[in-house]
Amino acid sequence: MCNSNTAAGMDTGATTVPALVSTWRPKKAIEFEVRTTLIPALELWSGWHFRIHKVRWSPAAIQPGPIRLVDAGFAASGVARTGLLYTESELRMLLDQDAAVVEAWGKDEQSCLILSDGSASGVVDLQTDVIGDGRLSTRSPLLLRADANTNLIMQRTVIPAVQHTLVADSVSKSAAEMWLATGVFAVSKTSGLDVNEIRKLWLKRPKLQVAAKLGEEDEIRIMLH
C-alpha cells in the first residue's frame, strides 16, 4: 500500500536528477513503515538505478524476532539457448573479459548477476556504504526462480535479489530505524551491447553516500562518485 507519492530532486554534485519518494506499509495493522527513494542514474551510470530505503518500526508494536526484507531486480530469462536452465557460476569467472560468452548466473557477498542472451540483470547491496544503527543481522544476495508462466514475455524467469534480515526487539519503547540501499542493474537485448560491454557497465559500480538529519526525512542528499 502506498500512502504518499511525491517527486524530489536529488543532488549528485555534478547535476540534479529527479527522484521518486514513496512511503508505504506492508500491513496497516502494524507500525512498520518503509520510505523508498528511487533514483534513476540517467547518463551518469548506464544500466543502473538506485533504491534507498528508510525502514522504521515500533519495537512495541511488532512481534520480537527477525524481519526479512527482500529487494529484487528485474526478471530475466531462466532458459539458455540450449533449452536448459541456467546454472550457477563463480561471479569472478562470469565477469572475466577473456571468458567465452556464457548464459549463467553468479553471486558474491554483495551482489547477484544474471547474464543471458545479449542481456543482463543484477543487484548489488550498497548497505555497507550507508550509515545505519547496527540492527542489521544478516544480508545475502540470492536468485529467485519464479514459477513457470508467471511472466508475460518469458516462460521461465529468474530474478536477482538481496535479502536483509533485521532484528526487532520489544525492549526499546522508541521507534527504531534502519537505512538500506540497493543498486539495480539491467541491460536489455535491444541495447545492442555485447557481453564484454555489459560486464564493463556492471563493474562501473558507483559508491553511494546518504546524509540525513534525524527527524528531517526530506533533507536527504545522495552523492554518487
C-alpha positions, 0 to 999 in steps of 0.5 A, a space after each residue: 500500500 502506498 500512502 504518499 507519492 511525491 517527486 524530489 530532486 536529488 543532488 549528485 554534485 555534478 547535476 540534479 536528477 529527479 527522484 521518486 519518494 514513496 512511503 508505504 506499509 506492508 500491513 496497516 495493522 502494524 507500525 512498520 513503515 518503509 520510505 523508498 527513494 528511487 533514483 534513476 542514474 540517467 547518463 551518469 551510470 548506464 544500466 543502473 538505478 538506485 533504491 534507498 530505503 528508510 525502514 522504521 518500526 515500533 519495537 512495541 508494536 511488532 512481534 520480537 524476532 527477525 524481519 526479512 526484507 527482500 529487494 529484487 531486480 528485474 526478471 530475466 530469462 531462466 532458459 539458455 539457448 540450449 533449452 536448459 536452465 541456467 546454472 550457477 557460476 563463480 561471479 569472478 569467472 562470469 565477469 572475466 573479459 577473456 571468458 567465452 560468452 556464457 548464459 549463467 548466473 553468479 553471486 558474491 557477498 554483495 551482489 547477484 548477476 544474471 547474464 543471458 542472451 545479449 542481456 543482463 540483470 543484477 543487484 548489488 547491496 550498497 548497505 555497507 556504504 550507508 550509515 545505519 544503527 547496527 540492527 542489521 543481522 544478516 544480508 545475502 544476495 540470492 536468485 529467485 526462480 519464479 514459477 513457470 508462466 508467471 511472466 508475460 514475455 518469458 516462460 521461465 524467469 529468474 530474478 536477482 535479489 538481496 535479502 536483509 534480515 533485521 532484528 526487532 526487539 520489544 525492549 526499546 519503547 522508541 521507534 527504531 530505524 534502519 537505512 538500506 540501499 540497493 543498486 539495480 542493474 539491467 541491460 536489455 537485448 535491444 541495447 545492442 551491447 555485447 557481453 564484454 560491454 555489459 560486464 564493463 557497465 556492471 563493474 562501473 559500480 558507483 559508491 553511494 553516500 546518504 546524509 540525513 538529519 534525524 527527524 528531517 526525512 526530506 533533507 536527504 542528499 545522495 552523492 554518487 562518485 
